[in-house]
Amino acid sequence: MLNVTATILFVLYAASAWAMLRSAKLPRLEPIAWVLIFVAIVGHSDAIMHMMRLNARFSIGLLEALSLLGWTLAVLACLISIDRQNRVLGAILMLSAAVGAAMTGFGRSYAEATGASWELTAHILLSMGAAALLFAAAVTAILLVFLDRRLRTRRIADLPSAFPPLDALEKVMFRLIAAGFGLLTLALITGFVFVTNLFTQNLVQKTVLSLIAWLLFGVLLIGRLRFGWRGRSAVRWTLWGFGILAVAYFGVKFVLEYLFGRHWG
């Protein structure tokens, strides 16, 4: 049943991404886009709750985490798409949410998973929020690279009008980084305070890599404020930071679960 749900959610998110992107030029498609997004998010929310509380247990394996990230990206895409000049970025995030939603129903159930406390729930939500914001920042960085190359080769006129100006896109990237850095800071704090048995739960690698990513984003923000960092250097720092964070959140999880048969709670 959940596999059918995953397929439906994928189609809904993909359709909403198309409608939202087209609505930048065809305003009459905007109500359809918002309805599709709302239906997809509501359905995805129900599917995630069912998946994570299967057999009255709280389980969040790799695929559950990807599905939850997809849901968070969908909510973020809604907020970003309110501004019409960000519809391209919103559509990309919605397509990414579709990929995450496709993971719904394929996750594993772990016997050691226990009832979720509010502290663990808060930590997970903060972590996914940070991952979604910094993923969006990384996508924005890639768009900046694309636009910059077009500009340097004097092909900027070939770009669709839906793309925002380069400076506006860079501002969006740094706003996403600042918000993601704030949530990542809170996620790390709640992890240190509320997560017990750090070593026995195979969380050391995740924590160390998350701290490295946190330091990279922190240095980038300081460089932006103090020295006006921008352009290619800012893009590189952003992509490196998110790459390390992705390894921390999902790469380590993949190795533990699928190569060593272990799981963190």
N, C-alpha and C positions, 0 to 999 in steps of 0.2 A: 504493500500500500504506500509506504513512504517513498519507494522508488518511483512510483507513478507521480506522487506529489513533487518529487525533485524535478521530474521532466516538465510538469506544469509550471513550476516556479521558474525554471530556466527560460521557458517560452515567454512567460509574463515579463520577466526582467529584460529579456532581449527585445521584446516588442516595445516596452516602455522606454528603453534606451533609444530605439529608432525614432519613436514618436517625440521624445524629448529633444533629440537632436534636430529633427525636422521642424519642430515648433519654433526654432529660432528664426526661421523664414516664413513659416506657415502658422500663425497664431491660433488658427482654428483647431490645430491638433493638440494644443496645450491641455485642454480639459481631459482629452482621451489619455494623454501621457500621465497626468496626475492620478486618474482613476486606476490605470494599470499599475502604477507604482504602489498606490495604497493597497490594492488587492494583493499584490505580490508580497508586500511587507507583512500584512496581517496573516496571510497564509504561511509565510516563512516563519513568523513568530510562533505560530501554533506547532509547526513541524519541529522546530528546534526544541521547544519545551517537551514534546512527546519523545523526541530522540534522546535528549539528555536525562530524562527521568524514566527511561525504560526500566521496567521491573522495579519501580519505586526506588531507583538508585540514581545518584548524580554522577554521570560519566562524561568526561570531555577528552576524547582522544583526538588524534590528528584531524580526522575528517569532520568531527564535531566542531573543532576549533576553526577549520576553514569555512564551514557553514555559518558559524557565528560571525566570523570576519565578514563574510558576504552580506549578512544582515546589517552589520554595522556600516559597511560601505554603501548599502542602499539608502540608509537613513542619512548618511553624510551627503550622498549624491542629491537627495531631495533638497537639503539645505543649500548646497552649492548652486543648484540649478535655479534657485529663486532669481538670481541675477542672470539675465539672458545671455550676457557675454561669456558666461562660464558653462554654457550648455554642452560644449564639446567635452570638457573635463567631466561634467556630470554624466554624460552618456558613457564615457569610458569606465567610470566607476560603477555605473549600473550594469555594464557588461561583465565587469569583474565580479559584481554581486551575483550575476547569473551563474558564473563558474562556481562560486562558493555554494550557491543554492543547489547545484547539481550534486554536491557531496552529501546532501541530506539523505539519510536513510541507509548509508553505506558504512557507517561507523561501527566500531566494536563496543561491546559492553564489558567492563572490567569488574571482576569480582571484588576487588579491593576498594572500589568506589563507595563512598559513604554519603549520607545525607549532607546537603550543602548548607553551611552556615552562611549568615549574611556577610561575614568577613571575606570568605572565599568567593562568594558571588560578587562582592564589590571589587575584589582584586582581579577577577576574570574580566568583568565589564570594563574596568579601567585599562587593562592590558589590551583588550580588543579595540577599545576606543583609540588608544595610542597607536596601535598598529594600523587602524583604518586611516587616521589622519596622516601618519607618516607615509603610508602607501600612496595616499592621494598626493602628498608632496613629491614623492618619487615620480609619479605619473606626470605631474606638472613639470618636473625637471626634464623629463624626456621630451615633453612638448616644447619646452624652451630650447632644447638642443635642435629639435626639428625646425622650429621657426628661425633660430639663429643661422642654421645652415642655408635655409632658403634665402634669408636676408643677405648672407655673404655671397651667394651665387646669383644674386639679383633676380630671384624667382619668387619674391614675396607677392608679386601681383597675381601669381597663379593660385594663391591660397584662398579657400572659401572665406566669405565674409563672416562666418560664424566664429572664426578664431579671434580671440581678444588680442589687444596690443601686447607687445613683448613686455613692456614695463608693468602693465596691469597683471599679467600672468605671473611675473616674478614676485609681485606683492602678495598675490594669492599663495604662492609657494611658501613664502616666509611666514604668513599668517598660519598656514597649516602646520608648519614646523613648530612654531611657537606653541600652538594649542596641543599638538602631539607631544612636545617635550614636557608640557605641564602635566598631561595625563600619564606619560611614562614615569615622571617623577613620583606621582601619587601611587602608580602601580608598584614601583620598586619599594616605596615606603610601606605600603600595605603588605607586600610580599615579605619583607623583613620582619614586620610586626606580627602578622597573623599566620604565616605559613610555618608550621612546626616541622621538625625532623628534616631540615634542609638537605642533609647528606644522604639520608636513607631514601628520600623521594627522587633521587637523580636530578636534582634541581641546580646543582653547582654550575654545570656548563651553561645552562640557560641564564642564570643570574650573572655570571661573569660576562658573557656576550652582551646581555642587555645593558650592563653598566658601561661597556665599551661604546655601544651605540649611543647611550645617554651622554657620555663625555663628548663624542663627536658632534652631536646636535647642539650640546651646550657651547662648545667652542665656536661652532658656526654662528650661533645666535650672538655670542659676544663679538665675534668678528664683524658681523653685520652692524651691530649697534656702535661699536667703537671705531671700526676702520672702514665701514661701508662696503664690506665684501658683497660681491654680486657676480653675475655672469657665470663663466665656465667653472671657476673655482667653487662657487656656491653650489652649482649643479653636482660637481664631483663629490663634495662633502655630503650632500643630500643622498646621493645614490649609494655611497659607501656606508653611510649611517643606516639607511634602510636595509641594505643588503645584510649587514651584520645582525640587525634586529630580526630580519626574516629567518636567518639561520638559527638565532636564539629561540624564536617562537615555534618555528615549524621544521627547520632542518634537524635540530637536536631531537625533537619529538618523533620525526620520521625514523631516525637511526635507532632510538630507544625502542619504539613500538614494533617496527617492521624488521629490524635486524637483530635486536636483542630480546624482544618480547617483553620489555619492561614498560612501565607507565608511571607518570606522575599524576598526583591527584588534582 
